[in-house]
Structures are given as structure tokens and as C-alpha cells.
Amino acid sequence: MKKVLGSALAIAAGLVSSAAMAQVTVYGIVDVGIERVTNTNAAGDSAVKMPSLTSSFPSRIGFRGNEDLGGGVQAVFTLETGFAPDTGTIGQGNRLFGRQAWVGLKGAYGTLMLGRLPNMTFYSILKADVMGPHIYSISSLDGYLPNSRSDNAIGYMGTFSGVTVGATYSLGRDTSAAGGPGATGCAGEVPGNSRACRQGTALLSYDSKDFGVLGAYDMLYGGPGANNGMTSSNFSDRRLSFNGYAMVGGAKLGAGLIDRRTRMLVETGTKLYYFGGTYLFAPRWQVDAQVARLSVDDTARKSTLSVARVSYLLSKRTAVHGSLGYMRNAGGAALAVDAGGTVGLGLNQTGVMLGIRHNF
């Protein structure tokens, strides 16, 4: 950890010293909560804990910069670290810059990027999912969604008259084997096996002042030693994402469908639906609510998540928040209400969290 922190400080010092030549922004979120969760095991025991993965938002620190190269072209980069404020440890599989680490060129025809990138599944749900990567959210139904990032990736994104097109292609989608949905151990770049751990994603969206629609395609392949049973490049995991949002008075409504099909020794499929809304009133209070369901094709397994969050803005950068989540598991399903948590097989679960968030 000392070496990791030393490296981060050295990089930060280098960025600050170069600020005279390029515009560099340091930004971040520190968000910590305390929650109580029921039915964490088969005995139905409750637990009180301080979540590590996320609270109302995942904690992070980032560096974003650009340099004008002339002729309407800029050099751009983003380095972003996720961390657990309850322990101070690095997230995303112990990567120093696990959320983003890329450099690119930006011009009138879009941005070309190279490095570790948020892929197009990440962007397709960003505007429609009003809960975002909250601890009680669609992240609890599909742990890949808040971790939809690709190592060794080439990316492009451009917006033209409200229409956004984007794509990523990864030569080796996940080089960390630390475990969890953000570190699945599929490094790729295997001689003689060009498909191993490759991933391709694509995005098409339209945004106006009052509404937006977004769709994405995401195909990833397995490889030797990969987690989650994806141990062969003949195995694949495909997601189609259809999302939309609308501004109605002072409220924002969002909804989506994510269709997933996994092909390994057997083929399985799931469908995730969600609908939610957010409203800012009086003018420091914000209320967000969402209902989401994950169903497994050709089975009775269904998990339905209902969640509400209330935030009070102490200032433009600081807020206190409270959340209530309820996961109903049916047909032998066993998904926890809190992302990364545990639940007894077939049991329902309630989570309550209070926390504080500061943006900088």
C-alpha cells in the first residue's frame, strides 16, 4: 500500500507541475455510509456494517486534463482511482487507476482513446438509471454493470446534432485476477488464440432537452484461467441494453431493459428491467426511487428490488443521505439487496443506510 500511495503522489505531483502547459482538473467523491441488513445468512441473522464498494456513490479521486494542439485538436487524458473509504484500500481489483486510465485525441469528429476505458454498456445506462451505482440498485442484480470497463482497449465516441456513436474494442478485457465482478482474470493477448478475452461494445443514442434514448451492444469472450466459468475463448457473454429517460416538469424518469445471454457448457439468459424517477425540491431535498426485476429465462427464479433514497444538500458539494432497499427473491433466487453482500438462499432482505457524501 505504501508503494501504491507513493506512486499516486508522484503522479499527482507531476500533473501539478505540468499544469502550466496543460489544463488539469483534480476531482473526486468521498461517500461513506452505515447500513443494517437483514437475513444475511440461512439463519436469518442481521448485520450492521460500513459498506466498502459503494454508498450513495462509489468513492474516487481523478485527474482529467487536456492540451490544445492547434487546428481544433486536443490531447486529452483521464486517470481515476476507486477506493474504499472504510478501509482506505484501492478498488477495481487493486488497480491504481481502476476506474479509468486512458489518453487520447479529441477533435471535431469525436474522441479517440487508448487504455482502460468505461465501455459502451457503462454509458448506455448512465443517464437513464436514476440510482446509478448506489449500494441498492441494479448493481445488486448484475454486478457487471457498475464494473463495465475494459483493459487494453481502443475506444471512440462522438456526438453530432444530438446523436452519439461510440465503440470500444479490447485486446484483453480484464488483467486483474483479484476476484469480484471488477477483476475476473481474463488478460487475453494469448499467442495463437486471438479470441481469448477479447471484448467489443457499441453505443448509439439520441439526446434532446426533454428526453433521450440509448442502446448498446456488449460481447465479451472467455479465456484460460478466467473467473465465473469463462475459461474458454469459445465461451461468450452478451448483453443488449435499451434505455431511455424523459424530463417531466421538475422530475426525471428513466427506464431500461438489459437482455443477457451467456454461452458456456450450457446456454442461459436473463432479463433485467428497471424504472425509476428523481425529483429535486425545496431546493435542497432530492428524492430518488426505483423498481427493478431480474428474471432467469425458463425458470421461476426472480429477484425484485425496490429502493428509495433521500438526500439533503448541505452545500453544493456536501450532502447527507438515507436509503431504504428491499429485495424479494422468488423461485430459489438468492440475490442480496446490497451490492457485494450476502443473503440466505431464497430469503427476502431489507437494507437501511445513512451516510454523508462530499464532492470535490
Beta strands, then each sheet from edge to edge (+ up, - down):
strand 1: 23-37
strand 2: 47-49
strand 3: 60-70
strand 4: 73-84
strand 5: 89-90
strand 6: 100-107
strand 7: 110-118
strand 8: 149-160
strand 9: 163-170
strand 10: 199-207
strand 11: 211-221
strand 12: 236-248
strand 13: 251-263
strand 14: 267-281
strand 15: 285-296
strand 16: 302-313
strand 17: 318-330
strand 18: 349-359
sheet 1: 2+ 1- 3+ 4- 5+
sheet 2: 2+ 1- 18+ 17- 16+ 15- 14+ 13- 12+ 11- 10+ 9- 8+ 7- 6+
end
